[in-house]
Amino acid sequence: MFDYTARPELLKDRVILVTGAGRGIGAAAAKTYAAHGATVLLLGKTEANLTQVYDEIEAAGHPQPAVIPFNLETALPHQYDELAAMIENEFGHLDGLLHNASIIGPRTPIEQLSGDNFMRVMQVNVNAMFMLTSTLLPLLKLSQDASVVFTSSSVGRKGRAYWGAYGVSKFATEGLMQTLADEVDGVAPVRSNSINPGGTRTSMRAQAYPGENPLNNPTPEEIMPVYLYLMGPDSTGINGQAFNAQ
């Protein structure tokens, strides 16, 4: 596991947007960031899941989060602009963006992967991620110390059979992370890095490996050290790097 211990108020007064915040790693990250002082913007498709995370953060006495229902598969360009305007009006800037939301799609040979399935995975995992990054970058540049964290995968660092669209999308994730990192290096107070969570006890992992015993994998909460490290000031100056949570 990534070796890092965060101080209690590591993220005090920071505004951090987490995609896919309704469950799994996204929900764990949102609650962890809030527990360390951040105002967390919970973005996701299913409002009921986001509301549950909101309620848990509030009940714990952490800074009041915000729920942002947003469907990354169907959102149009003007909706990203409206999202950015809303965040600017309500919060003034962004200090962090965790790209966590993604879908796995069919695990099948390339030859048998339909164009529709390929494009759906790329829409959520790549196109929407690009749109959010480019649209929210001006708000991140208003921060004195902003961090963009991309969620990668081992199959996005070395190609593996039958991972099809998902694997390709994670290669694109690494490419976007590196491109952004090079563009902001020495120019803006923004850093860009990626995390490979590794096998984690989530519904997506169960979908990918239905025969696996989930108890053999750590919970999302157990892999949070690297998520805290990259989102807080202790990683200032770290840019363009690919991290492993485990």
Secondary structure, DSSP 8 states (H G I E B T S, - for coil): -------TTTTTT-EEEEETTTSHHHHHHHHHHHHTT-EEEEEES-HHHHHHHHHHHHHTT----EEEE--TTT--HHHHHHHHHHHHHHHS--SEEEE----------GGG--HHHHHHHHIIIIIHHHHHHHHHHHHHHTSSSEEEEEE--GGGTS--TT-HHHHHHHHHHHHHHHHHHHHHTTTSSEEEEEEE--S-SSHHHHHH-TTS-GGGS--GGGGHHHHHHHHSGGGTT--S-EEE--
